[in-house]
Amino acid sequence: MQARYILFIAALLGAVGIGLGAFAAHGLKGHLSDQELTIFQTGFKYHMIHVLATLFSVILYKLSAQPLSLTAAWFFLAGIFLFSGSLYLLANKSLLHIEGWSWLGPVTPLGGLSFITGWLILAWSALRMKG
């Protein structure tokens, strides 16, 4: 049952990611600096890569019944929210009038650590598989 929820969240995040990417390409170009657009695009790139990593982890779980792959998926999801989410907000600080949100900067590396942890757990999961 847990795999179903992870797939649901990943699918929603895939749709949100595509929407955000299109919005950045068409709606934000005149409103953000080149540096802010680059920050946004970095968030988008990691967002979409880790949606795929999450889907892969769930498929791996279904094929191998290795529960660590689901743990990796949860870390990938956390990374999307923390890393990509904080970059989306940082890129749009002036548009959203959240310049005073100084706590956003430290959130980004926590998301990066979540991504790294997910990949390490996925590697560990691979070593624990039978066959």
N, C-alpha and C positions, 0 to 999 in steps of 0.2 A: 504494500500500500504506500509506503514512503516513496518508492520510485515514481509512482504515479504523480505525486505532488511535486517532486523535483522536475519531472518532465513538463508539468503544467506551468510551473514558474519559469522554467527555461524557455518554453514556447512563448509565453507572454513577454519575457525579456527580449526575445528575438524580434517580436513585432514592435516593441517599444524602441529597440535599437535602430531598426530600419526607419521608423518614424522620426527619431531624433537625427539620424544621418541625413534624411531628406530635408528636415527642417533646417539643419545647419547649412546644407548646400544651397537652399533656396531662400530661407527666411532670415538667416543671421549674417550673411555676407556683408551687408552694408552697416551692420550694427556692432560688429566685433572687430577688434584689431586683428592683424595677421597672427600675432602671438596668441591671442585668445582663441582664434579659430584652430590654431595648431594644438592648443591644450584640449579643446573640445574634440578634435579629431583623434587625439591620442586616447581619450576616454572611450570614444566610439570603437576604435580598433580593438582595444583590450576587451571591451564589452562583448563584441561579436565573436571574437576568438574564444572567449570563455563561455559563451552560450553554447558553442559547438563542443567545447571540452566537457561541459556539463552533460550534454546529450550523449556524447561518447561514453562518459563514465556510467551513465544509467544503462546504456546498451551493454557495456562490459559487465555490469552487475547482472543483468538479465541472462547473459551468456555463461557467466562463470559462478554466479551466486557468491561472489566475493564482496562482503559488506563494506570493506574499506573503500571500494570504488564509489559507494554512495556518500561516504564521509568526504571523499575528495570533491564530489559534486557540490556538497553543501559549502565547502570552502571556496569553490569557484563562484557560487552564487553570492557569498558574502563579499568576495573580491569585487564583483560587478557593482554591488551597491556601494561599497566603501571607496574603491579606487575610481571607477568610472563615474559614479554618482558625484563624488567630491570634485572631480575634474570638470564635469558638466556645470556644477555650481560655481566653481572658481572661474571658469571661462565667462560666465554670465553675471559675475558679481555686480557690475555697474548697472546692467539692465534690470536685475532683480532687486537692486538697492540693498544688497547684503554685504557691503564692503566691510562692515564691522565683524563679520563672522570669522574671526581669526582662527577658530578651532578647525576650520576646513583643511588648512594646510597639513596638519599632522594626521588627518584621517587618510589621506592618499597613501602614505607608506603602509598604513595598517592594511589597506586593501591589497597593496602589492605583496605584503607578507601572506595574506590569505591566498592569493594566487600561487605563490611559491609553495606554501604548505599543501595546497591541493595537488600540485604536481608531484611533490615528494610522497604524499600519501598514495597517489595513483601508482607511482613507481613501486612502492612497498606492496601495494595490492597485487601488482603483476608478479612479484616474487613469491607471493603466497598462493598463487593459483596452482591448481593441479594440472599437470600435463606439460 
